[in-house]
């Protein structure tokens, strides 16, 4: 359990550092895992590709019915003892491709949002399809993002997997669409995606060593200075402890007084916020809980059209920086969208 938590913490920490680097530098630390891609044709023939560094290399055309077909031998010849992901490659005509616009606030969770709306956007039910969604354009003037959506019937994908499995081919790690970056998953599988990139060790170790050194030197200097300051303070206190004690109490009282005055001037009355929200939100929306910390407001509730609430609250002069704190989910009891929205209160509004 402890090892799993440490691994999760390292992955979270390393991903955060990676996102902070410029795009050209990211490629030095992350490399795409090689893939052995299989494309099955209606005549029971199989085409094999080796995908590495965004290049798709043809590795031969085979017939599953041939007596000499040995996938293990073919895979070993293609991989040359390298680790790889096994990928099922669909033709473009085996997957439905469409585009749809969404509010810009959901761009970080576009796959989850599409997963909850797949039965409305496509002819397929959510449990009967493999799908992928990626943001292709951000229209800032309209506060919208345009997403590419690829959907394939689950019955088709499962049939291809069974047909290839009968020929001695192991389970697939990925399902993709030819000539696209689409990576098709079911809604349940999307919660546990197989990583397609791996860390490049040499630049990673160099970077981590430099980072540790950059953190250690200032910290050592800081602790040294702290020790010097503490010794000086101890000396002063030994000479005038009573005066310092009175002075510290006066400073603490003054800080507390300033803090209370500032909070009274800046913090809005909670009843005013509730009244403002009651006027702004539509009738199909129910509020369950509000949390206020300074100017930051957390709103919990349910709505028939949760995705429209961001624009509604942004149009109000009382709120700004409105966004979803977590992905929108569907309530089993009410059938409505459960949402968690965060917003910044504009203290100068009427």
C-alpha positions as CSV (number, residue, x, y, z in Angstrom):
1,X,0.0,0.0,0.0
2,X,2.8,2.4,0.9
3,X,4.7,1.6,-2.3
4,X,1.6,2.2,-4.3
5,X,1.0,5.6,-2.6
6,X,4.7,6.6,-3.2
7,X,4.4,5.6,-6.9
8,X,1.2,7.7,-7.2
9,X,2.8,10.7,-5.6
10,X,5.9,10.5,-7.8
11,X,3.7,10.2,-11.0
12,X,1.7,13.3,-9.8
13,X,4.8,15.3,-9.0
14,X,6.6,14.4,-12.2
15,X,3.6,15.1,-14.4
16,X,3.3,18.6,-12.8
17,X,7.0,19.3,-13.4
18,X,6.7,18.1,-17.0
19,X,3.7,20.4,-17.7
20,X,5.8,23.3,-16.5
21,X,8.4,22.8,-19.2
22,X,8.4,24.3,-22.7
23,X,7.1,21.9,-25.3
24,X,10.5,21.3,-27.0
25,X,12.0,20.3,-23.7
26,X,9.2,17.9,-22.9
27,X,10.2,15.7,-25.8
28,X,13.6,15.1,-24.2
29,X,12.0,13.6,-21.1
30,X,9.1,11.7,-22.5
31,X,9.2,9.2,-25.4
32,X,6.3,7.4,-27.1
33,X,6.2,3.7,-26.3
34,X,6.6,1.6,-29.5
35,X,3.5,-0.2,-30.7
36,X,2.8,-3.3,-32.7
37,X,-0.3,-2.3,-34.7
38,X,-2.6,-4.9,-36.2
39,X,-5.2,-4.2,-38.9
40,X,-7.6,-7.0,-39.8
41,X,-9.3,-7.0,-43.3
42,X,-12.6,-8.7,-44.3
43,X,-10.7,-11.4,-46.2
44,X,-9.2,-12.7,-42.9
45,X,-5.8,-11.2,-43.7
46,X,-3.7,-9.3,-41.2
47,X,-1.5,-6.3,-41.8
48,X,1.2,-5.6,-39.2
49,X,2.8,-2.2,-38.5
50,X,5.6,-1.1,-36.2
51,X,4.8,2.4,-34.8
52,X,7.6,4.3,-33.1
53,X,8.4,8.1,-32.9
54,X,5.1,8.8,-34.8
55,X,6.2,6.7,-37.7
56,X,4.1,3.8,-39.0
57,X,6.4,1.1,-40.7
58,X,4.9,-1.7,-42.7
59,X,6.0,-5.1,-41.3
60,X,4.1,-7.4,-43.7
61,X,0.8,-8.8,-44.7
62,X,-0.3,-12.3,-43.4
63,X,-3.3,-14.6,-43.6
64,X,-4.6,-16.0,-40.4
65,X,-5.7,-19.2,-42.1
66,X,-2.1,-20.0,-43.2
67,X,-0.7,-23.1,-41.5
68,X,2.6,-21.4,-40.8
69,X,1.1,-18.3,-39.1
70,X,2.9,-17.8,-35.8
71,X,2.2,-14.5,-34.2
72,X,4.7,-15.0,-31.5
73,X,7.5,-15.4,-34.0
74,X,6.4,-12.5,-36.1
75,X,6.1,-10.2,-33.0
76,X,9.5,-11.2,-31.8
77,X,11.0,-10.4,-35.3
78,X,9.3,-7.0,-35.4
79,X,10.1,-5.9,-31.8
80,X,13.7,-7.2,-31.6
81,X,13.4,-7.8,-27.9
82,X,12.0,-4.3,-27.3
83,X,9.0,-3.7,-25.1
84,X,5.9,-2.5,-26.9
85,X,2.1,-2.0,-26.7
86,X,-0.2,-4.2,-28.8
87,X,-2.6,-2.0,-30.7
88,X,-5.8,-2.9,-32.7
89,X,-5.9,-0.6,-35.7
90,X,-9.4,0.3,-37.2
91,X,-9.9,1.6,-40.7
92,X,-11.5,5.1,-41.0
93,X,-14.7,3.6,-42.3
94,X,-15.0,1.4,-39.2
95,X,-15.4,4.4,-36.9
96,X,-17.8,7.4,-36.8
97,X,-16.1,10.8,-36.8
98,X,-17.9,14.0,-35.8
99,X,-17.2,17.4,-34.3
100,X,-19.0,19.2,-31.6
101,X,-18.6,22.4,-29.6
102,X,-18.4,22.6,-25.8
103,X,-17.9,25.3,-23.2
104,X,-14.2,26.1,-22.7
105,X,-14.5,25.3,-19.0
106,X,-14.7,21.5,-19.8
107,X,-11.6,21.3,-22.1
108,X,-9.5,19.6,-19.4
109,X,-12.2,16.9,-18.9
110,X,-13.4,16.6,-22.5
111,X,-13.3,12.8,-22.6
112,X,-15.4,12.4,-19.5
113,X,-17.9,15.0,-20.6
114,X,-18.3,13.3,-24.0
115,X,-18.6,9.9,-22.2
116,X,-21.6,11.2,-20.2
117,X,-23.2,12.5,-23.4
118,X,-22.3,9.8,-25.9
119,X,-25.8,8.5,-26.3
120,X,-27.0,12.0,-27.1
121,X,-24.2,13.0,-29.5
122,X,-24.1,9.6,-31.4
123,X,-26.4,6.8,-32.3
124,X,-24.7,4.5,-29.8
125,X,-25.4,3.9,-26.1
126,X,-22.6,4.6,-23.7
127,X,-22.0,1.0,-22.9
128,X,-22.1,-0.1,-26.5
129,X,-19.3,2.0,-28.0
130,X,-15.6,2.7,-27.9
131,X,-14.9,6.4,-28.2
132,X,-12.3,9.2,-28.0
133,X,-12.6,13.0,-27.8
134,X,-9.8,15.5,-28.3
135,X,-9.9,19.3,-28.4
136,X,-8.8,20.6,-31.8
137,X,-9.6,24.3,-31.6
138,X,-10.1,26.9,-28.8
139,X,-12.5,29.7,-29.8
140,X,-11.7,32.2,-27.1
141,X,-14.1,34.9,-28.4
142,X,-17.0,32.5,-28.0
143,X,-15.6,30.8,-24.9
144,X,-15.9,27.4,-26.7
145,X,-13.7,24.5,-27.7
146,X,-14.2,22.4,-30.8
147,X,-13.7,18.7,-30.2
148,X,-13.0,15.8,-32.6
149,X,-15.1,12.7,-31.5
150,X,-14.4,9.2,-32.8
151,X,-16.8,6.4,-32.0
152,X,-16.8,2.7,-33.0
153,X,-19.4,0.0,-32.1
154,X,-18.3,-2.1,-29.3
155,X,-19.8,-5.2,-31.0
156,X,-17.4,-4.6,-34.0
157,X,-14.3,-4.1,-31.8
158,X,-15.1,-7.1,-29.6
159,X,-15.7,-9.3,-32.7
160,X,-12.3,-8.3,-34.1
161,X,-10.6,-9.1,-30.8
162,X,-12.2,-12.5,-30.6
163,X,-11.3,-13.3,-34.2
164,X,-7.6,-12.3,-33.6
165,X,-7.6,-14.1,-30.2
166,X,-8.6,-17.3,-31.9
167,X,-5.5,-17.0,-34.1
168,X,-3.3,-16.9,-31.0
169,X,-2.9,-13.1,-30.6
170,X,-3.0,-11.9,-27.0
171,X,-5.2,-9.2,-25.6
172,X,-4.8,-5.6,-26.9
173,X,-3.5,-2.7,-24.9
174,X,-5.0,0.0,-27.3
175,X,-7.7,0.5,-29.9
176,X,-6.9,3.2,-32.4
177,X,-8.1,4.6,-35.8
178,X,-5.8,4.6,-38.8
179,X,-4.2,8.0,-39.7
180,X,-5.5,9.7,-36.6
181,X,-4.5,10.2,-33.0
182,X,-7.7,8.7,-31.7
183,X,-7.4,6.2,-28.9
184,X,-10.7,4.5,-28.4
185,X,-11.9,3.3,-25.0
186,X,-15.1,2.4,-23.3
187,X,-16.4,4.9,-20.7
188,X,-15.3,2.4,-17.9
189,X,-11.9,1.9,-19.4
190,X,-11.2,5.6,-19.8
191,X,-10.8,5.8,-16.0
192,X,-7.8,3.5,-16.1
193,X,-6.0,4.4,-19.3
194,X,-2.8,2.5,-20.3
195,X,0.0,5.1,-20.5
196,X,1.5,5.4,-24.0
197,X,4.5,7.3,-23.0
198,X,7.5,6.5,-20.9
199,X,10.2,8.5,-19.2
200,X,13.6,8.9,-20.9
201,X,16.0,8.0,-18.1
202,X,19.2,9.9,-19.0
203,X,17.8,13.4,-19.2
204,X,15.3,12.6,-16.5
205,X,18.1,11.6,-14.0
206,X,20.1,14.7,-15.0
207,X,17.2,16.9,-14.5
208,X,16.3,15.4,-11.2
209,X,19.9,15.7,-10.0
210,X,20.1,19.3,-11.0
211,X,16.7,20.0,-9.4
212,X,17.7,18.3,-6.1
213,X,21.0,20.3,-6.1
214,X,19.1,23.5,-6.8
215,X,16.8,22.9,-3.9
216,X,19.4,21.6,-1.5
217,X,21.9,24.5,-1.7
218,X,19.4,27.3,-0.9
219,X,17.8,25.2,1.9
220,X,21.2,24.6,3.5
221,X,22.0,28.3,3.3
222,X,18.5,29.0,4.7
223,X,19.0,26.7,7.7
224,X,22.4,28.2,8.4
225,X,20.9,31.7,8.4
226,X,18.0,30.6,10.5
227,X,20.4,29.3,13.1
228,X,22.3,32.6,13.1
229,X,19.0,34.6,13.5
230,X,17.8,32.3,16.3
231,X,21.0,32.8,18.2
232,X,20.7,36.6,17.8
233,X,17.1,36.5,19.0
234,X,17.9,34.4,22.0
235,X,20.6,36.9,23.0
236,X,18.3,39.9,22.6
237,X,15.5,38.1,24.6
238,X,17.9,37.3,27.4
239,X,18.7,41.0,27.8
240,X,15.2,42.4,27.4
241,X,12.7,39.6,27.5
242,X,10.1,41.6,29.3
243,X,10.1,44.4,26.8
244,X,10.0,42.0,23.8
245,X,7.0,40.2,25.4
246,X,5.0,43.4,25.8
247,X,5.9,44.5,22.3
248,X,4.9,41.2,20.7
249,X,1.5,41.3,22.4
250,X,0.9,44.8,21.2
251,X,1.9,43.8,17.6
252,X,-0.3,40.8,17.7
253,X,-3.3,42.8,19.0
254,X,-2.7,45.4,16.2
255,X,-2.5,42.7,13.5
256,X,-5.7,41.1,14.8
257,X,-7.5,44.5,14.7
258,X,-6.3,45.2,11.2
259,X,-7.3,41.7,10.1
260,X,-10.9,42.1,11.5
261,X,-11.3,45.6,9.9
262,X,-10.1,44.3,6.5
263,X,-12.4,41.3,6.6
264,X,-15.4,43.4,7.5
265,X,-14.7,45.6,4.5
266,X,-14.0,42.9,1.9
267,X,-16.1,39.9,2.9
268,X,-19.7,40.0,1.5
269,X,-22.7,39.0,3.6
270,X,-23.6,35.4,3.0
271,X,-27.3,36.2,2.7
272,X,-26.5,38.6,-0.1
273,X,-24.7,35.9,-2.0
274,X,-27.6,33.5,-1.6
275,X,-30.0,36.1,-2.8
276,X,-27.8,36.9,-5.8
277,X,-27.5,33.2,-6.8
278,X,-31.3,32.8,-6.5
279,X,-31.8,35.5,-9.1
280,X,-29.1,34.3,-11.4
281,X,-29.5,30.5,-11.7
282,X,-32.2,29.0,-13.9
283,X,-35.3,27.3,-12.5
284,X,-34.1,23.8,-13.5
285,X,-31.1,24.1,-11.1
286,X,-31.0,23.2,-7.4
287,X,-28.3,24.3,-4.9
288,X,-27.3,21.8,-2.2
289,X,-24.4,23.6,-0.5
290,X,-22.3,26.8,-0.6
291,X,-18.8,27.2,0.8
292,X,-17.3,30.6,1.2
293,X,-13.6,31.3,2.0
294,X,-12.7,34.9,1.5
295,X,-13.7,35.8,-2.1
296,X,-13.7,32.2,-3.2
297,X,-17.1,30.5,-3.5
298,X,-17.8,26.8,-3.9
299,X,-21.2,25.9,-5.3
300,X,-22.7,22.3,-5.1
301,X,-25.9,21.2,-6.7
302,X,-27.9,19.5,-9.5
303,X,-29.1,20.8,-12.8
304,X,-30.8,19.6,-16.0
305,X,-28.3,21.7,-18.0
306,X,-25.1,21.9,-15.8
307,X,-22.9,22.9,-18.7
308,X,-24.8,26.2,-19.3
309,X,-24.2,27.4,-15.7
310,X,-20.7,28.6,-16.4
311,X,-21.9,31.1,-19.0
312,X,-24.8,32.2,-16.8
313,X,-22.7,33.0,-13.8
314,X,-19.9,34.6,-15.9
315,X,-22.5,37.0,-17.4
316,X,-23.2,38.2,-13.8
317,X,-21.3,41.2,-12.5
318,X,-21.0,39.5,-9.1
319,X,-18.9,36.5,-10.2
320,X,-15.7,36.0,-12.2
321,X,-13.3,33.1,-12.9
322,X,-16.2,30.7,-12.9
323,X,-15.2,27.1,-13.7
324,X,-16.0,23.5,-12.8
325,X,-14.1,22.3,-9.8
326,X,-14.7,18.6,-10.8
327,X,-16.2,16.8,-13.8
328,X,-20.0,16.8,-14.1
329,X,-21.6,13.5,-13.2
330,X,-25.1,12.1,-13.6
331,X,-27.2,11.4,-10.4
332,X,-28.8,8.0,-10.4
333,X,-31.6,9.2,-8.1
334,X,-32.8,12.3,-9.9
335,X,-31.3,11.8,-13.3
336,X,-29.9,15.3,-13.2
337,X,-26.3,16.5,-13.6
338,X,-24.4,16.9,-10.3
339,X,-22.0,19.8,-10.4
340,X,-19.3,21.5,-8.3
341,X,-18.5,25.0,-9.5
342,X,-15.9,27.5,-8.1
343,X,-16.1,31.2,-8.6
344,X,-14.5,34.4,-7.5
345,X,-16.7,37.1,-5.8
346,X,-16.4,40.6,-7.2
347,X,-16.5,42.7,-4.0
348,X,-17.3,45.9,-5.9
349,X,-20.6,44.7,-7.4
350,X,-23.9,46.4,-6.5
